[in-house]
Amino acid sequence: MIMKPFSLLKYAFSIAIIAILIFIAGPGKIFQRISNADILWLGISIVFLLLTLIPGTLSLQVLLMPIKKIPIKKIIEYYSLTWALGNLLPGRLGSFYIVYLLKKEKVNLGQSTSIFILDKIITLTSVIAISIFGLTFLFGSEGIIASFIVLGMVLVGSAILYSESGRKFIRNYILKKYAQNFSGFYQTTKEYFTKNLIAVIRNYKWTIVKITLDSIVIWSVFNSLGISIPILFVLTIYCATAISTFVPFTLNGLGVRELLSLGLYSRIGVNTETVISTYLIIYVFNIILSGIILATLMKTEHMSIKDLLKN
């Protein structure tokens, strides 16, 4: 698989930021921090990292139910595979793989794309809402304007995406000859807010549960490094920085997320090497668990890397 120039630039941009942050923190200090981490707390963080797969699976299930009844075992498999690939592949390639997996269940591209985008919008609006309230509590008015700007951009973007003129532009200038494959996208989305609003509400519920568990993972790693931070602080900063994962010129926000986290945690007295060590540990855990999940599913489903990439 040959990467396009833009993908290479995203790699370079993200890696450059991480390298600069490691240099600023000091590789020796980071190594010392990580080597002295408490094993028990690290174990707890791994448990909660695995638990995040549960609300992620259920949030997908509630959006699928109005369209197609798929056994929960299959949804667990599909979500876990998508999560693993999302951590291992550049950009949104891994996350978008769910669209192709759902084709096996006779869910057309229009419907599956609607589920994918709606789930992302729900996640984004959730983290923005939590970060707005949290940043107001922690830092007063600072950072609130930026959060509202991002929220405004999401609302405007969503309005354009679902408007007739916006959909016509996408059909004629982006999808072109593939437009017919995505038929049903608008109708599916519309029905979620007219006939299946309960599915959207349930997705919000499980999304908030997942966000909370993600925050507990970070909180646990901080504790393993001997740093005790109130969980609400971690939740707020996690949500505020999670917005960066939607930035198009990075690898799922890699680099930008750590830079923003460093700035916010420094405001409550957490030093640079601790913040960078925390995110490096979580990144390694994600990669290892993703590799284990991917290898397990490939073995049980008799798939190869070629089978994954050809989709």
HUURUR-V114168 format. One line per field, one symbol per residue. psi: psi as a letter, one per 20 degrees, with the letter a starting at -180 (. if undefined). A space follows every 10 residues. Layout:
psi=???
This chain:
psi=opqqhhhhhg gggghggggg gggghohggg gggghjqphg hhgghgghgh hhhghgghhg ghhhgigpop qhghgggggg gggghhhhqq cjgghihhgh hihhjkorhg ghhggggggh gggghghggg hggghgggjc ipihggghgg gghggggggg hjqghghggg ghighdiihh hjpigggggg hhighlhhhg ghggghghgg gghghhgggg gghhjjoopp hhgggghggh ihhiijphjr nkjpggghgg gggghhhjjp rghggggghg ghgggggghg gggggghhgh jlqrhhhghi .
